């Protein structure tokens, strides 16, 4: 799809995508204490697949590709990122989990060295360090100890720290996914990339089902359906956003997910973010926005 350069349309699509992804995350968290996260991943991918296929059929998207290994690699990193995200959602407050997943721009900056041959300057390196300091503040501050109440009874306390680590490592796999998508986009359309992603990630998550399956109750089914449909619609909106305007102009709007996460965490679970959470989040968001600013400045130089 040709780039429209319609920033208003792109911003609206991005705002919608971040809102839907955050609500989907809240549903994952609500089900995570009784349904294993790999099973939730399967429903997320499988139930979103019809939405993606429908969009693909309307646009006459083809699966023909000469870069199948690249699509497999992208789906593997995407599955790893989703695994980290869904696991961390089951043990961390929604706002803290959302803030930690914003580490992606930090890892993208680091990964641009081996993947793209870039040499980040002192400004971007400073932003990366500040972002990781924000992650540490959230992990070792009040947030880490305040999260204990969300761990189901009988679960070991170390699971909290595993959740913090998974949320941060999500950024690494998400950054790898970004690098692979950049490489694929040289010859593949965004719709083809999304279609292969949905098909392969559904297949990968299916492989884990025999080992983790827990039969959902009737009350769980609407929530599982919501996870799949919201995830599929959010993915479509995100693709439309990037097809409407430059990524650099849409980046700031993606951080509205943190506002939604704080609001939902307060309304649904009564969780009020502490000073460590707010300070750490501010550092991570500021680092991400500054990296985006430097990238825009570099491109227009």
Secondary structure, 3 states (H helix, E strand, C coil): CCCCCCHHHHHHHHHHHHHHHHHHHHHHHHHCCCCCHHHHHHHHHHHHHHHHHHHHHHCCCCCCCCCHHHHHHHHHHHHHHHHHHHHHHHHCCHHHHHHHHHHHHHHHHHHHHHHHCCCCCHHHHHHHHHHHHHHHHHHHCHHHHHHHHHCCCCCCCHHHHHHHHHHHHHHHHHHHHHHHHHHHCCCCCHHHHHHHHHHHHHHHHHHHHHHHCCCCCHHHHHHHHHHHHHHHHHHHHHHHHHHHCCHHHHHHHHCHHHHHHHHHHHHHHCCCCCHHHHHHHHHHHHHHHHHHHHHHHHHCC
